[in-house]
Amino acid sequence: MVSLRKVKIRRKEYWVLIHSVRKGNKVIQRTKYIGKNLPPKARLNYLKEEFLKEIKGKRYKYLSSKDFEDIETKKKEYKEELNKLSKLEKKKKLEEFIVRFTYDSSKMSGLDITLRQTYLILEKGIIPRGFKNLVMARELENHEKGIIAITKYKGKFDTRFLKKMHNILFAGVDNSIAGMLRFEIKKNVKIAGTVYIPPRWQDLKKELDNFFKWYKSENRKLHPLELAALIHLKIISIQPFTDGNSRLSRLLMNWILWKKGYQPIDIPIEDLENYYNMKWKSKSLGFQGKMS
């Protein structure tokens, strides 16, 4: 049975869903944050049903029960931490994440940049002494815009969104490919360091159609972390654009997590080897290359 309760945190009131189960002499209670205002009845009933599914473990496919419990505990702690922060503190926390995420993601994509240089360009708006690559500075600034964009976007996950995000990343960097899918410019690509061959540009439209059909079918069945990981993997495998697919896939991964209320993920450059090893072990995520 799911009940509804109003709680007060730092003098502010919030609505939460509560589910209590007695195990022996203990009562185990789980909560789910709704917001400051109650949604319409139909939406509230839907949230209650989804909450029960989460509790019963019906919304994950590849995670273990322990994984699920750990992730949901971290999500709760993350929410509680955010609720304790002022608006200014939340802004500062996001800015710190943007600098580190931009540095790590850009470094993984081959940019010769330091964390200090990234900080100066994004936080201080200045070009570091001796730094002459203004195109690279623009790439960092564009990546920052991409992160801000995913925190605000509430529309559909479709081809238009992919093109929009890619255009943000490459506007002023390489306008000839910004927002242009490979089949639009008739180009094939290769991925250095792997034997995997991405779909030919002639097959790309069909691959993307299958990808979005998969998303429509699975996005409410999978746990958000599973969904985010699979979207990341599939975008990397499909290679929709001639460049920037890795950065794009990591942004999309965090878009899923952000909109579902989970903490965004940064993969440190120090974990690059493990990251690449896991990225191409696609069988562990139930995906084997092309989807058609």
N, C-alpha and C positions, 0 to 999 in steps of 0.2 A: 504494500500500500504506500502510495506516495502522498505526502502531505505538503502543505504550503505554509511558509513562515516568513515573517519579516524580522530581519536582524539589523542591529545597529553597529556600524564600524566607523570609528572616528567621528561620531556625532551625525553620521549619515545613515539613512535607512535603505536596505536592499532586500529584495525578495529572493528566497532560495527554495528549492525543492528538497525535501528530506525523505529519506527511506531508512527505516529502522528494522533490524532483524535481530531476534534474540538467539544467541548461541550459548547454551548452558546457562551460566549465571551472568553472562555479559550481553549487553545490547550494542550491536555494531551499527553505527549510524553513518550514512553517506549523504552528502549534500551536493547540490548543483546550483551555481549562481545563475539568476535570471536577469536581474537588473533593478534599477531604481523604480521602474514602473511595471505594472502587470501587463502582459500582452493580452490580446483578445482571447476569448474562451477557446476558440478552435485552435489557436496557436499554443495556448497553455496546455491543452489536452495532448497535442502533438509532442510538446517538450516532455510531458510526463511519460508518454509512451517510449520516447527515445531514451529517457533516463533509465527506465526499467530495462531496456535492451542493453544499455551499457553495463548496468549492474549484473545482468544475467550473462554477460560476456558474449552477446550475439553480434557485436559489431567489430569483431576482429577475426582475421583469418590466418595470419602468419605469426602473430604474437602469442606468447605463452600467457597463462593466467597471471603468472608472477610479473611478466613484462607489463601487462595491462594494469595491474594494481600499482606498480611502481610509477608508470607514466601518469596515471590519474592522480596519484598522490603528489607528484611533482607539479602537475597542472594546478591542483588546489593550492599548493604552497606558493606557486607563481602568482595566482590570482590574489591570494591574501597579501602577498608582498606588495603588489601593485596598488591594492586598496589602501595601503598604509602611506603611500607616497603622495605628495602634493602634485599638482599639475606641472609645476616647474621641475620637480624631481623626476617625473615620468619623462618629460622632454629630454632632460639630461641623460637619462638612462638609454633612451632610444638613440640619441646622438652618439653615445659611446659605442653602442652596438653597431651603428652604421659605419663608423670609422673602422672598427675591427673586421666586420663582415666584408666591407669593401676591399680592405687590404688583403684578407685571406682569399677571397673569391677572385680578385684581380691577379694576385700572385699565382694562384693555381692555373689561371688562364694565360700565364706567360709574361705578365707585365713586370718589368724590372723596377720595382718600387719598394720603398721601406715603409714601415709603420709610421715613423716620424713624418716622412714626406706626405703620406696619406692624411695624417692628422692636420698638418699645416694647410694643405690644400682645401680640405673639407671643412675644418673647424675654424680656421683663421682666415681663409680666403686669400692666402698668399702663396706665391710660387717660391719654393725653397731656393736658397742660394746655390747656384751651379746647376739647377734643374732646367734643362733647355727643351725638354720634350713636351710641348704644349698640347699635342694631341693626346698624350697619355694623361695629362692633367684633366683634359675634357672627358676621357673615359672614366676616370674616377668620379668626376662630378655627375656624369650620366648615371653611373651605378647608384650613386646617392639618390638621384631622382627616381630611379627604378624602385628602390626600397620604399621611399615615401609613397610612390604610386600604389604599391601593393597594400599599404596600410589603409588606403582610401578607397580602393576599387571594390565595388559591391555588385558588379554586373555579372554577365554570363562568362563561363569559361569556354571560349570558342576561338576560332581562327583570328577574328578581329582583335581579341585581347592579346594573343600571341604576337601579332604584327605590331600592335601598339607598344608592347613592352620592348620588343626588339628595336623598334624605332627610337625609343627613349635611350637605349644603350648605345646606339650608333649614330644618332643625329650629330652632325658636326665632326664625327670621327671618320665615317665612310658613308657618305650619303647615297652612294651607288647601290649599297646593299641594305641600308637601314629600312627595316620593316618589310623586306622583300623575301618571300619564300623561294626556295630553290627552283621550284617548277616555274616560277614567274621569270626567272633569269636563266633557266635551263642550264643548271650547273650541278655536277656531282661533287662529292667530297670524300676525303679519306680521313681516318682518325689515326694520328701518329701513335705508335707504341702498342697497337692492337691489330689483330688479324681480322677483326670484325669489319664488314663492309656495309655501310648504311644503304638504305633504299636509293635506287636511281631516281633522278629528278622526275622521270616519267611516271614513277610509281608513288611519288610523295603525296599527291592529293588523296589517293586511295588510303594510304597509310594514316594520314591525318583524319580522314573520315572515320576510319576504324578506331583510332585513338579516342576521338570525342564520343563515339558510340560506347566505347568501353567506359569512359568516364561517366556518362549519363547512367549507365547500368550499375556501376559499382560504387559511385561516390557516397551513397547512403548505406552501403553494406560494409564497407571497410572502416577500420579505425582511421582517424585523421592522420596519424603518423604513418600507417601503411599506405594510405592514399598519397601522401606527400612524397614518400620514398619512391613509389611506383611512377608517379608523374615525373619525378626527377629522372629516373632510369629510362623511361620511355622517350622522353624528349631527347636525352643524350643518344639513344639508340636510333631514333628517327632522323635526327639532325635536320630540322626543318629549314635552317638557314645556313648560309655558307660560312658564317663565323659567329661566335658569341653564344653557341648553344649551351655550353657548360654554365656560363654566368646566368643565362636565362633560366635554365633548369633549376638552379639553386634559388633564384628569386621566386619561381613558381612554387617550389617546395615550401618556402616560407610564407607565401601567400595563403596556401591551404592551412598551414598551422596558425597563422595570424587570425584568419577569419573564423577559425574554429576555437579560438581562445587558448591556444597552446603557445608556449614560449618559442620564439623563432630560434633557428639553429644556425650556428656558425661552425664551419669545419676548419680548424686551425691548419695553416700551411704545414705545420710540423707533422700533421697526420696524412700528408699527401700520399705516401705510398700505400698506407692502409685504405685510404679513400679510393684510390684507383683499383686496388685489388678487389674491394667489395663491389665497386661500381660495375665491374665486368663479370662478376659471378652472378649473372642474372637468373640462373636456375634457382638460387636460394630464395628469390622473390616470385618464382612461378612464371618467369618471362623468358622466352628464348628468342631473342632477336626480333625479326619482323612479325607483325601482327596479322598480316593478310594470308 
